Amino acid sequence: MPAPLRDSAVPKHEQLRAILLQKCTQELQPGELLTSERNLMAEYGVSRITVREAVGQLVNEGYLVRVRGKGTFVAHRPVQSRLHLASFTEEMRALGHHPTTLVLVAEIAQAPEATARSLRLPQGANAYHVRRLRLADEEPISVDDAWFNPELLPELIAHDLTGSIYRTTAERYGRPIERAVQTVDAQAAEGGIAALLGVKKGAPVLHFDRVSFSGELPIEQTHSWYRADRYRVQMEVGQRGGQ
């Protein structure tokens, strides 16, 4: 049984925060309900104000989430990615997560105008269209809507699309993805994306628009939507040209 907290140089709300942080990160699973304020008060011999201060800090830090009328739950910890060129599969494995993919669409279809321009295809030309739901540890992270140049990757959709397509382009076609031009913006999830990601319509998502190249040849144009509460991007910035 938990022991009441003692008076010390460390305030009781900080002591309780440390205890609850350990529970959130080592004992409880994402989505589990935290015990009630009343139970915490009784178990640790502290006031309601102390409990609310400790819990409030963990809510602000993203370890806990309050749901009105239901209680306080352990939050799903976001995947933190460095801004670099890697396939989703490789990136998740490198971060210690188990990636899985559900292929939603794999077809040859007329490329949208902007996509045709990006892939240097004639307007009205066909391209391979691959739409996939990407998961980490069985939790939905992103929806990827990708178009590939069929002249450079013939029969691409005949291959396994549940793993790394970047690995396929490198190993089967000799066309490794070496660089990409990418923009990132915040969007409100439209209905179809929201349903796939398991969020409410209009919830904030991170939108990536990327064109990937092998040498000077554009291979892929992709729109990706990531759950903003489960994916973060880390980057290193510095001065250029002594400015």
Helices and strands as residue ranges (DSSP letters): H 12-22, I 23-27, H 37-44, H 48-60, E 64-67, E 71-74, E 79-82, H 88-94, E 99-110, H 113-118, E 126-136, E 139-148, G 156-158, H 165-171, E 179-188, H 191-197, E 204-214, E 217-227, E 231-234
